[in-house]
Amino acid sequence: MRVRVVTLAVGLLAGGGDAAAFHEKGVANCNGCHVTHGGESSGALVGPSADRGMLIAESATDVCLVCHARRSGSVLGTDPRVPPPETGPGNFVFLTEDNLNDAPGGALKPIPGDAAGHNVVAPGHGLRADPRHARAPGGTFPSSKLGCTSCHDPHGNASFRMLYGAGPVMDGVALFSREAPDAEGPEVGTGPESARHHTAYLGGMSDWCGNCHGQYHQAGSGSAFKHPVDRALGAQVSRRYAEYEGDAHPVGGVETRAYLPQVPFEDRASTTSSTSGPGPSSRVMCLSCHRAHATSSPAAGRWDFKVAFLSDDGRASGSYPIPNPYGGSTQGPLCSKCHETPTGPAKAGPPGLPADFRPPTR
């Protein structure tokens, strides 16, 4: 298969250290990112347009990627077919794929990597604005301005992952009305995501995503697919989540070991090492089904929403197959962690829904 060539900016900030120490939840080391007095900088200038805005690289996102592409999170791999280990947010390398479509006939109807997630603009790393949407689906944020600093405060703050709270962002490009979400995460660079090493989502994530996307998947949002967002799971769904241990063992799970990092939920009692399933008051959120950066599924899906069986992922497109947490060639989509969904080949969906969408039976 073919992938777009990525021009990689090579350079490390002098002084090293991890990102948490560098930003320190406050003003960072200025000359680590900026060309300062007399052209002095602790980092080598990277790219033909470096020093525009007194930055050491071509854009603010390119500056972030000088440290975070290959280390301190490894958010941009070098090959979309061999991505770095998953640490939670996904990986921007999937934006460089030429085809993500693993639905029937997907090889002849390619979905380019632009659909893989958030299209951060980083010319020095070969990442372009989303050509499909001029503005964020469901909202008004301009795609041409999207970058790492659309969500994260480069100068640091006390919020989870330095996410912006309510107020203007990017010098007024957008005005956020919702506060930063409440969450805790493992230290950046401390290893891949697992059932005992994961982000603990405590509250407010969907509300915060709504700063750019509104109440997406709700009536009037512009999304053809409707799904509850920021709603308590209730007794039936939380019991299903705890019992479900894959299609081969749909009622074999144990509540104290039920947590699946591929299908997280919000709960005030969560910790970064908790393994218990949800309770009735736990909440579904945007990141229950999507990752924050990008994946090898369209729409940054935590699994490919267009396949009938997880083993089909990557077959038609030649893209990276998202790992199946349960194994087995007949394991269906992870919708089944919360919903009793039919197994077997997908049937034609209702108008406006993917042809391979499998509705829950209850």
TINU-252886 format. One record per residue: x, y, z of N, C-alpha, C, CB in turn; residue in three letters. Coordinates in steps of 0.02 Angstrom, whole numbers, plus 32768, in hexadecimal, padded with zeros to 4 digits. Last residue first. Glycine has a CB too. Example, Ala and Ser with C-alpha at 12.3 -4.5 7.8 and 13.67 -1.06 7.14 Angstrom:
<sites>
82827F90816282AC7FCB816582858002818A82C07FE2811Eser;82947EE4818682677F1F818682947F5B818682357F2081C4ala;
</sites>
This chain:
<sites>
79F07F41845B79CB7F62849179F47F9A84AC79B97F3084C9arg;7A377F2483EE79F67F0383F379CF7F1D842F79FF7EB883F8thr;7A8B7FA883947A827F7E83D07A3C7F5F83D17A8D7FA88410pro;7AB37F9782E47A907FB8831C7A8B7F8A83587A4A7FCD8307pro;7B3D7FA1828B7B167F6D82AB7AF37F8A82E87B437F3182BEarg;7B6C7FE081EE7B5A7FF082337B2D7FB9824F7B3580358237phe;7B947FD7816D7BA57F9F81997B947FAE81E17BEF7F908193asp;7B6F804B81317B50800D81197B5D7FD381477B697FFD80D3ala;7B5280D181A57B8080A7817E7B5E8065816C7BC0809981A5pro;7AB8812D818D7AE8810A81B77B1680E0818C7AC480DE81ECleu;7A5E816181337A87819081587ABA817081867A5B81BB8180gly;79E380E2814579FE811B811F7A25814B814C79C4814180FCpro;7A20805381A379ED808381917A0B80BC816979C9809F81D0pro;7A917FD881577A7A8004818C7A43803181747AB2802C81A9gly;7A997F3081287A927F7581127A737F9E814A7A677F7980D1ala;7AF97ECD819E7AC17ED781707AC07F21815B7A7E7EC28192lys;7B927E7681B47B697EB181BC7B327EB481897B937EF081B8ala;7BA37DCD81EC7BAB7E0081B87B7A7E3981C17BA37DE08173pro;7BA97DBE82A47BA27DA682607BA87DDE822D7B607D818257gly;7B3F7DF6832C7B7E7DE3830E7B727DC982C87BA17DAE8339thr;7AE67E8283727AE77E43834C7B2C7E3583307AB47E458313pro;7B097EC084177B067EC983CF7B067E8683AB7B407EF483B7thr;7AE47F0484A27ADD7EC084877AD37EC7843C7AA27E9984A9glu;7B5E7F7E84D27B1F7F6C84B27B1E7F23849E7B127F988475his;7BDD7F8A850A7BA47FAB852A7B617F9485117BAA7FF58521cys;7C2B7F3A84BE7C3E7F4185047C057F61852C7C7E7F6B850Blys;7C017F43843C7BE47F0D84657BF97F1184AE7BF97ECA8449ser;7C4E7F9C83FD7C0C7FB384127BEE7F8284447BDC7FBC83D4cys;7CBB7F5D83C97CBA7F6684117C7D7F8C842A7CF87F8B8427leu;7C8B7EE5834A7CA07F2783617C967F2F83AD7C787F5D833Dpro;7CAE7E3283627C8E7E6B83447CA77EAD83617C447E67834Cgly;7D147DAA83427D047DDE83727CE87E1B834D7D427DF2839Bgln;7D3E7D4382F47CF77D5682EF7CE37D8983237CCC7D1982F5thr;7DC17D24830D7DB17D3D82CB7D697D5482C47DBF7D098297ser;7E157D5283A37DE17D2C83817DCC7D4D83407DA57D2483AEgly;7E287DD7841E7E3F7DA283F27E047D8083CF7E687D708418gly;7E0C7E43846E7DF17E0284817E0A7DC984577DA67E05847Etyr;7E417EB784397E507EA7847F7E397E6284947E327EDA84ABpro;7E927EC583A47E547EAA83C07E607E9684087E3A7E6E8395asn;7EE77F5683677EE77F16838B7EA37F0583A97F1B7F1783C2pro;7EC57F9382C77EC27FA2830F7EBD7F6183357E857FD1831File;7F2F7F7B82437EF47F6082647EF77F7082AF7EF07F138259pro;7F617FF881D27F717FD782127F327FBC82327F9580098242tyr;7F267FD3812A7F3B7FFF81617F497FD681A07F058035816Fser;7EF07F9180C27F377F8880CC7F527FB381047F5D7F96808Egly;7E677F9380A87E8E7FD0809F7ED97FC680A07E7C800280D4ser;7E377F1380C37E277F3380837E567F6E80757DDF7F4B8083ala;7E767EFA81447E797ECB810C7E6D7EEE80C97E467E938114arg;7E667F4E81B27EA57F4F818D7EA77F25814E7EDB7F3A81B9gly;7DF47EE782037E167F2882037E5A7F2281E17E1F7F42824Basp;7DBE7E6C82127DBC7E8981CF7DE37ECB81CA7D747E9581BAasp;7DBE7E4F82967DF37E2F826E7DF37E4982267DE97DE4826Eser;7D4C7E8982C57D8A7EAD82CF7DC37E8F82A77D9D7EAE8319leu;7CC57E8482527CEF7E6082827D317E8682897CFC7E16826Aphe;7C8F7EEA82077C617EBD822A7C867E9582607C3F7E8E81F9ala;7CC87F9482037CD27F4D81F97CA07F2582227D1A7F3A820Cval;7CBF801B821F7CA8800581DE7CB27FBA81D27CCA802B81A9lys;7CFA804782937CB1804482927C95802682527C948089829Cphe;7D83800582DB7D6A801A829A7D1E801082977D8C7FF28261asp;7D9E8052837B7D9D801783507D7F802E830E7D737FDB8370trp;7DA780D483987DCF80A783C07DCF806083A37DB580A58409arg;7DAE8146830F7D8C811283357DBC80E7835D7D6580E78306gly;7DCA81BC82C87DF181AC83047DCF8177832F7DFD81EB832Dala;7D8381BB82517D6781DE828B7D8A81CE82CC7D1D81CF8291ala;7DBC811A82167D9E815C820B7D808178824B7D68815881D5pro;7E4980D182677E0280CD82567DE9811382467DD980AD8290ser;7EC580E482967EC080C982527E7880B882407EED808C824Aser;7EB5818482EA7EC0813C82E97EBC812482A17E8A81168316thr;7EDE821983497ECC81F7830B7ED981AC83137EF6821482CEala;7EB8825F83CF7EE3827683987ECD825783567F2C826483A7his;7E58822684267E5E826F84217E86828683E47E7D828B845Fala;7DE781A383F17E2481BB84117E2E820584007E62819183FBarg;7D3C817184147D6F819383EB7DAE81A084147D5381D583CFhis;7CEC813684747CEE811884317D25813584057CAC81208410cys;7D00817E84E57CEF813784ED7CF6811384AB7CA8812F8508ser;7D12820284C97D4D81D884C77D3F818F84DB7D8381F484F3leu;7C92823784DF7CAD8234849B7CE7820284977CC5827A8485cys;7C4581C885587C62820885437C7C820084FC7C9A821F8573met;7BDC818785D77BF8818085957C0F81C5857E7BC581608562val;7BFB817C86887BDF819E864E7C03818C860E7BE381EA8658arg;7BB8812F871E7BEF813D86F07BD2815686AE7C1B80FD86E4ser;7B4A810687657B54814E875F7B90816187337B5C816C87A3ser;7B53807987677B1B809A87447B2480E487397ADC808E876Apro;7C05805F874E7BC8805A87747B90807D874E7BD0807787BAgly;7C7F800286EB7C59803C86FF7C1F802C872E7C3E806086C2pro;7D027F93872A7CD37FAC86F97CAC7FE787137CA47F7586E3gly;7DA97FA587697D627F9687717D397FB287377D497FB087B3ser;7E2D7FC987697E197F95873A7DCE7F85873C7E407F568746thr;7E968057877B7E598032878E7E44800287577E208063879Eser;7F0080A887647F0E806087677ED0803787787F438053879Aser;7ED6812987667EFD8114872C7F0F80CA872D7F3D813D8728thr;7E2B812087A27E72813187AA7E988117876D7E8F811287ECthr;7D82815587BD7DB6813687957DFC814D87A97DAB8145874Bser;7D1A819487FC7D42816688257D7C814787FE7D1681308840ala;7CD581DA879E7CFC820187CF7D2881D487F97CCD822887FCarg;7CDE81A586F87CC68195873B7CF381B9876D7CC781478747asp;7CC48183864E7CD281B486827CB5819D86C47CB481F8866Fglu;7D1680FE85F47CDA8122860A7CF08155863E7CA480F18627phe;7D6080A785667D6080C685A87D1E80EA85B77D9A80F785AEpro;7D898032850E7D45804E85167D41806D855C7D0E8016850Dval;7E0B800C85167DF2801D84D37DAB803A84D67DF37FE084A6gln;7E1C7FE485997E34802785857E1E803C85407E7F80288588pro;7DA27F9F85F67DC27F9585B67DDA7FD9859E7D917F748582leu;7D7E7F5686937D917F92866E7DB77F81862D7DBD7FC0869Btyr;7D617EE486DD7D3B7EF0869F7D547F2A86767CF47EFB86AFala;7D837EB087557DB67EAD87207D987EC086DC7DD57E68871Darg;7D167EB987A77D547ED687C07D8C7ED5878D7D6A7EB187FEthr;7CB37E71875D7CB07EBA87647CF27ED9877A7C7A7ECD8796glu;7CDC7DFD86E37CD97E09872C7CDF7E5487377D127DE18753val;7C8D7DA986567CB77DDB86777CAB7DDF86C27CAC7E1D8658gly;7C3D7D57860A7C727D3886327C9C7D68865A7C9E7D128606gly;7BDD7D6D85AD7BCA7D7885F37BFF7D5C86227B867D578602val;7C1B7D5685327BF47D93853B7BDC7DA085827BB97D91850Fpro;7C937D1884F37C817D13853A7C577D50854D7CC17D0D8568his;7CA27D33846E7CA67CED84827C917CE284CA7CED7CD48478ala;7C9D7DBD846B7C657D98844F7C667D4F84637C647D9F8404asp;7CD97DFD850B7CE07DEA84C67CA57DC284AE7D207DC384BCgly;7CA27E0585887CE97DF485827CF77DDC853B7CFE7DBE85B6glu;7C297E5885E57C407E4985A27C8C7E3F85A17C2D7E808572tyr;7C087E8286667C027E3C86547C267E2A86137BB97E2A864Dglu;7C1D7F0D86677C417EE286967C407E9986827C237EEA86DBala;7BC57F3886027C0C7F4685FC7C347F1686297C1B7F90860Ftyr;7B487F0F863A7B607EF285FB7BAB7EFB85F47B3C7F1185BFarg;7B437F6786A77B467F1E86B27B607EFB86747B017F0386C6arg;7B3B7FE086637B757FD4868E7B7C7F8A869F7B6F7FFD86CFser;7ABF7FCF86227AFC7FD485FB7B397FC786267B02801985DAval;7A667FC686937A697F92865F7AAA7F9486387A2E7F9A862Fgln;7A78803A86E37A867FF786FE7A8F7FC386C77A4E7FE2872Cala;7ACF80C586947A9580A286AF7AA7805A86C27A5C80A2867Dgly;7B268122865E7B1D80E2863C7ADE80BE86547B5980B68647leu;7B0181CF864A7B0D819786777AFD815586537AE4819D86B8ala;7B4A822885C37B0E820F85E47B2181D586117AD881FA85B0arg;7B98825D85587B98827B859B7B58826885C07B9F82C78596asp;7B2D822A84D77B6D824784E97B668267852E7B85827B84B4val;7ADC81B084717ADF81D684B07B2781EE84BD7AC681AC84EBpro;7AD781CB83C17AEE81A183F97AEE81CC84387B35818383EBhis;7ABA81C783137AA681E183557ABC81B0838B7A5A81EC8358lys;7AFB81F7827B7AFB81C282AD7AEC81E182F27B40819C82AEphe;7B01826A82347ACC823B82237AC5820582577AD9821C81DFala;7B1C8309827A7B3382C482757AF8829682657B5682AE82B6ser;7AE5838382917B018377824F7B1B833182457B3883A88241gly;7AA4839783077AEC83A283077B0A839D82C17B0E83708335ser;7A1F837783147A2F83BB82FE7A7A83C982FA7A1183EB832Cgly;7A35830483967A07832083657A1B8368835579BE831E837Eala;7AE282D483AA7AA082E383C47A758302838D7AA583138401gln;7B5D82C983747B36828B83787AF38295839B7B5E8255839Ahis;7B9C835483D57B9C8329839A7B7A82E683A87BE4831E8381tyr;7B8483DA840F7B69839B84287B62836A83EE7B2383A6844Cgln;7C20842583D87BDB842883EF7BC583E5840C7BAE843C83B6gly;7CA6842283B87C7A83F683937C3083FB83A77C9083B0839Chis;7CEF847A840A7CF8847C83C17CC18457839B7D3B845E83B0cys;7CB8846684877CD284A884777CDB84B0842B7D1484B5849Aasn;7C9E83DF84957C6A840984797C7F8450846C7C2F840984A5gly;7D0583AF84E07D0883A484977CD583D184737CFA83598487cys;7CCC83D1855D7D0783F685447D0F83EC84F87D4783DF8568trp;7C66837485677C5683BB856A7C8F83E4854D7C4783D185B2asp;7CB082FF85697C84830D85307C728357852E7C4582E38533ser;7CF5831185E87D18830A85A87CEC831B856C7D3382C285A1met;7CC08319866B7CC3835586417CE3834E85FD7CE783878665gly;7D2082A886D37CE482CD86C27CF3830686917CC582E986FFgly;7D85824686D77D5C825287127D1C827987027D8482798745leu;7DE281CB86937DB5820286807D83820C86B87D9181F3863Btyr;7E80819C869D7E43819986C67E1981D686B57E5581968713ala;7EE3814586297EC68185863E7E87817786677EB581B28601thr;7F4380B986687F1780DA86377F00811E86537EDA80AE8627his;7F67802886967F91806386887F6D808B86527FDA804E8671his;7F237FB3869B7F3C7FCD86DB7F67800C86D27F657F9886FEarg;7F057F9786187ECE7F9886497EE37FB3868C7EB37F528651ala;7F6E800D85BE7F597FCA85D17F207FD086047F947FA085EEser;7FD9806885527F99806285757F8A801985847F618082854Bglu;808D80668566804F806085418012805A856E805280258513pro;80F280DF85C380E0809D85AA809C809C858980E1806C85E2gly;8111815F85EA811B8129861B810080E6860380F9813C865Bthr;80FF81D2859F813A81AA85918144817085C1817581D48593gly;80B28235861A80C1822C85D38101820485CB80C8827185AFval;806781E286A280998210868A80A98201864080D9820C86B5glu;7FB781BD868F7FFC81AA869F802D81DF8685800C81658680pro;7F39823786BE7F5A820A86907F9E81F586A77F5F8229864Cgly;7E97826E86E87EDC826186FE7EFA823086CC7EDE82458747glu;7E1D82F286D67E3982B086C67E7F82AB86E37E3B82A38679ala;7DA5835D86A77DC5834486E47DDD82FD86D57D9483468722asp;7DB783D1861E7D9C8396863F7DC48383867D7D9A835B860Fpro;7DA8848586257DCE844986167DB2840D863B7E1884538628ala;7D0684D286077D4584CA862B7D68848986167D3884C98677glu;7CC0852085777CC184EA85A97D0584E385C87CAB84A88589arg;7CD2857E85177CA1858E854C7CA0855985837C5C8595852Eser;7D5485C484B97D3A858984DB7D0B859F85127D73855D84F8phe;7D62861084267D518620846B7D3185E3848B7D22865E8470leu;7DE7861A83AD7DA985FE83C77D9F8614840F7DA985B083C2ala;7E4A867483917E30864C835A7DED862D836F7E6286158346val;7E8386BC83FB7E4186CE83E57E2686A883A97E3F871483D5gly;7F02868584107EFB86CD84047EB886DF83E57F3386E583D7asp;7EE085FE842E7F06860F83F27EFB865983DF7EF285E183B8met;7E46861C84837E7F85F184747EA0860984347E6985A7846Eval;7DEA866A850A7E04866A84C57E40863B84BE7E1986B184B1pro;7D8C85FA85797DAE863885677DC9863485207DE786468597gly;7D9B856B85E27D71859C85C17D9885DC85B47D3385AB85EDala;7E38851585CA7DF7851C85E87DCE855085C37DFD85308632gly;7EA484A8856C7E8884EA857A7E4684E485A07E7D85118539tyr;7F0B842C85B57ED4843E858A7EB98482859E7E9C8409858Cleu;7F7883ED85F27F7C843585E27F47844A85B07FC2844485C6met;7F538370861D7F78837685DE7F7B83BE85C47F59834985A9arg;7EE283BE86877EF8837E866C7F16838986267EBD834C8668phe;7F21846186BD7EED843286A57F0D83F1868D7EC58452866Dser;7F7A84C386E07F70848D87107F3D845A86FA7F5B84A98751ala;7FE484E786527FB384FA86847FA784BD86B07F7085128663asn;8051851F85CF804384F8860A800A85148634808084F18633gly;806C85528558809085718590807F855085D2807F85BA8594his;8019851085018061850284FD808885208537807C851C84BDpro;7F8884C185257FA9850185337FF484F685337F91851F8577asp;7F30846484AC7F60846584E27F8184AA84E97F95842E84D8his;7EDB8481843F7EC1845E84797EED846584B77EB78415846Acys;7F2484C683E67EDD84D383E67EBC84B584247EBC84B683A6ser;7FA6849C83E87F9584D284157F4D84EA840E7FC4850C840Athr;7FA6843D83827FAD842783C77F95845C83F87FF5841483D6cys;7F28848083117F6B846983237F6C8451836B7F9F84A08318gly;7EC984D082967ECD849A82C77F15848482D37EA3845F82B2leu;7EB0852C82367ED4854382717EE1850C82A47EAE857B8292lys;7E6484F381D57EA6850C81C17ED0852281FC7E9E85458190ser;7DEA84DA82117E1984A382097E5F84BB81F87E01847481D2ser;7DA38545828A7DBE853E82467DF3850882417DDB8580822Fpro;7D14851782E67D5D852082E97D7A851582A47D7D84EE831Cphe;7C8C850382ED7CA4853982C27CF0854182C27C85857982D6thr;7C34846582EA7C4884A483087C6484D482D57C798498833Egly;7C1A83ED82AB7BF083FF82E47BFF844383027BF583CD8318gly;7CC083DA827A7C7C83BF82767C5483CF82B57C7E8374826Bpro;7D1A847182687D10843482907CC9841B82887D1F844282DAala;7D2684A581BC7D1E84B282037D11847082287CE484E48211arg;7D3C846F81427D5984B1814E7D5684C281997D3584E88126ala;7D6183CB811F7D3883F781497D5C843981547D2883D4818Dhis;7DBB839080C97D75837D80C57D4783AD80EB7D6B833780E1arg;7E3F83AC80DF7E2283C480A17DD783B7809B7E4583A58067pro;7E8A83E1816F7E5783B381587E3783CF81187E2083A8818Easp;7F34841481547EF08421816C7EC083EF814D7EDB8469815Dala;7FBD839E81627F9883D481437F5383DD81647F8F83C880F9arg;806283728186801C836B819A7FF583A981848017836181E6leu;80EC8373817680C3835A8140807A8351815280DE8319812Agly;813483B381D5812D836B81DD80FF834D81A98114835A8223his;812A843781B6816D841B81BD816E83D081C6818F843A81F7gly;80A1844F81BD80C28449817B8108842B817F80C6848D815Bpro;8028841E8213806F842082238096841881E2808283E98257ala;7F8E841F82537FB3843C821C7FFC844582327F9584808205val;7F308390827F7F5A83C882947F8683DF825A7F8683B382D1val;7EA5834D826E7ED8835E823C7F00839B82537EB8836C81F7asn;7E6C82CE82CF7E77831682D07EB3832882A27E8383308318his;7E4D824382647E45826582A47E4F82B0829D7E77824A82D6gly;7E49820881E77E5F81E082207E56820182637EA781CE8218ala;7E2F824481707DF4823281997E08820F81DA7DC682048171ala;7EA6824E81307E89828C814A7E4E827F81787E7382B98110asp;7EC381D480F87ED481DF813E7EBB8220815B7F1C81DC8146gly;7E3681AE808A7E7B81C2809A7E8481D080E47E8D81FF8073pro;7DE48125805C7DD9815D808A7E1F8173809F7DAB814980C8ile;7DC580D97FBD7DF280ED7FF37DD88128801B7E3580FD7FD7pro;7D7D80687F7A7D5F80A87F907D8880C37FCB7D14809E7FA5lys;7DBD7FF47F657DAC801B7F297D8C805E7F3A7D7D7FF27EFEleu;7DCC7FC27FE37E097FCC7FBC7DFB7FF77F7F7E267F897FA6ala;7D4A7FAE80137D707FE780287DAF7FF580017D827FDF806Egly;7CF27F4780017D037F707FC77D2F7FAB7FD77CC67F877FA5gly;7CB67F5580A67CB67F2E80687CC27F5B802B7C747F08805Fpro;7D297FC081027CE67FA880F37CE97F7D80B47CB37FE280EAala;7DA07FFC81187D9F7FB4811C7D597F9781177DBF7F9D815Casp;7DF4808780ED7DB3806880E37DB7801C80E27D93808080A3asn;7E6280D380F07E4C80B981307E0D808F812A7E4080F28161leu;7EEB80FD808D7EA980DE808E7E9C80C180D37EA480A78058asn;7F60814180A07F3E814E80617EF9812D80607F6781348027asp;7F98819781377F81815C81137F60816F80D17F508133813Eglu;7FB6820381857FDD81FC81477FC981BE811F802681F98157thr;7F7181FB81FA7F5C822F81CB7F7F822881877F69827581E8leu;7FB781A482477F828188821E7F6481BC81EE7F4B816B824Aphe;800B81EF8295802881D182597FF181B5822B80588199826Cval;7FD08219830A7FC5824282CE7FE28223828F7FE3828682D9phe;7F7F81A383717FBD81BA83537FAF81E083127FEC817F8346asn;7F33819784177F39818683D07F7881A483B47EFB819E83A9gly;7F3581B284A07F1481E184737F1281CD842A7F3782228477pro;7F72813584D97F31815184EC7F12817E84B97F398176852Bgly;7FE080F484AB7FE3810E84EF7FA2812F8506801C813F84F5thr;800F807184447FD8809E84567FDD80B3849F7F94807D8449glu;80B3807083FD80818053842A804D8087843E80A380368469pro;80BC80B9835580D580AE839880A0808D83C480EC80F083B8pro;808C805B82BF808A809482EC80AC8086832F804280A982F8pro;809C8029823380C28011826E80C4804B82A0810B7FF9825Aval;8054806981D58049802181DB806C80038216805F7FFE819Barg;807F80EC81D7803B80DE81F0802C809381F5800980FE81C4pro;811B8117821180FA80EB81E180B480DA81FB812380AB81D5asp;8147816A82768165817282348142814981FE81AD815E8236thr;80D481BE82E88102818A82D3811E8198828E80E0814682D4gly;80B28230835780B5822D830E80EA81FA82FA80C6827382F0leu;80B8822A83E08076823383C38076823383778059827383DBval;810F82098453811381E8841180D181EC83EC8128819F8418ser;8123822F84D880E0822084C080DD81FC847E80B9825F84BCgly;81AE824C84D2817F827384FB8138826C84E1819482BD84FDser;81D68233842481DF8225846B81AD824F8491822982348483arg;81AD825683A681D0821783AE81DA820383F78213821A838Carg;815C82CC83B98151829D8382816F82588391816E82B88341ala;817F8325841F814B82F3842C813F82C283F3810C8315843Ahis;81E3838183F881EC8357843481BD831B843681E183808473cys;81B383AC837E81FB83A48387820A837783C3821E83E9838Fval;812D83C2838F814183808376818D83768378812983778330leu;8127844783B78112841283E6812E83CF83D180C6840F83EBcys;814F8482833D8178848983798167845283AC816F84CF8398val;80E3846182ED8125844582DD8154844B83188143846882A0asp;808384B0832D807D8467833180BF8446831F8046844E8303thr;80AF8530830B80AE851C835180AA84D183588073853D8375ala;811E851E827D80DE852E829B80E1851A82E480A2850B8277ser;81A58508825E817A852B822F8136853F824B8170850181F4glu;820E852D82EF81F7850382B881C18528829181DC84BE82D2ala;8229858883508263856583368250853682FC8285853D836Dile;81D78628833F81D685E18351821285BE8331819585C0833Aleu;81B986AB832181F0869E835081EE8656836A81ED86CF838Bmet;816486AF82BA814686B382FC817886A48332810C86838301gly;81D886528268819B8678825E8174867682A08170865B8223arg;823D85FB82818243863C82A28208866A82928284865E828Dasp;8233859881F08240859E8237825085E7824882798570824Dala;821C8577817081F985B28189820285BA81D481AF85AD8179ser;8266850481578276854081318254857F814B8264853780EApro;829A84A881EB826B84B881B5827A84FB8195822584B881CFgly;82D184D4828882BA849B8261828984B3822C82988466828Fval;835A850682E98322851A82BF831184E182908332855B8297leu;838084AF8380839184C0833B835384D4831583B484848318ala;836684FC8421835884C883F1836B84DE83AB830F84B383F4gly;837F856B846A839D852D8483839184F384548380851C84C8ser;83B186008418837E85CC842383A1858E843B835685BE83E2ser;83C786A783E583DB8670841083A1863F841983F2868B8455glu;83AA8716839B83A886D6837983BD869C83A383D286D9833Cgly;83A9878283F083E4877983C583E5873683A28422878083EDgly;833A8734845F8365876D845183A2875C8427837D878C8492his;82F286A0841782F186D984458326870C843182FB86C2848Dthr;8285863783CE82C4865983C082C2869883EA82CD86698373val;823085C08436823486008414827D8614840582128635843Chis;823D8549847C820D854C84458216858A841981C785498460cys;829F855D84D88296851984BF826885168483827B84ED84F6gly;829B85DC850882C485D184CC82C7858784B7830A85EA84D8asn;824285CA8579822F85F1853D825885DF85008236863B854Bcys;8209854885CC824A856385BB8243858785788281852B85B8asn;815E857885F78193854985E781D5856D85DC8180852085A8ala;80F685A78679811D85BE86408157858F863581368606864Bval;80A5851186B380AD855A86B480D5856E867880CF857186F6gly;80B5848A86C0807384A786CD807784F386D580558489870Clys;81348465868F812B847286D680EA849586E88164849C86EEglu;817584518614813E84818619812E849486618100846585F8his;81DE83F8863881EB8432860E81B48467861681F0841D85C4phe;81A38393868181D483BD86A281E083FD867A8216839786AAala;8151835F861D81338378865B816383A7867F811F833E8689ala;81AA833485BB817E836C85AD8161838A85ED81458357857Fala;8251831285FC8210830085E181E3833D85DD81EF82CB860Dasp;82F6833D85BB82C3833B85EE827F832A85D182C0837C8613gly;835A83AF855A833583708562830083748597836483378572gly;83B8840C853B83A484088580837A83CB858E837F84458595gly;83768439849E83B0843284CA83978432851283E3846C84BEala;82FF83DD844A830C841784728347840A849E82CE842B849Bleu;832A839983AD8318838F83F2832783CF8418833C83528410leu;82FA836B83098318839A833682FF838D837C830983E38321gly;82B18362826F82DF8341829C82FF837582C8831483188275val;8218834C82228246837D8240827183598273821E83B88261ala;81F682EF819381FD82F081DB822E832581F1821382AC81F4leu;817B82DF812281BB8302812C81C3830C817681BE83458105thr;8131824D80ED8131828081218177829E8126811B82618165val;80D8821580638119822180808115825980B3814D82318049val;804881B18073806581F1806280A881F880858037822A8075arg;80518106804180448139807480658179805D805F812380BAval;800E80767FF1803380B57FEC802180E28026802580D97FA9arg;802A7FC58000800080008000802C803E80007FD18000803Cmet;
</sites>
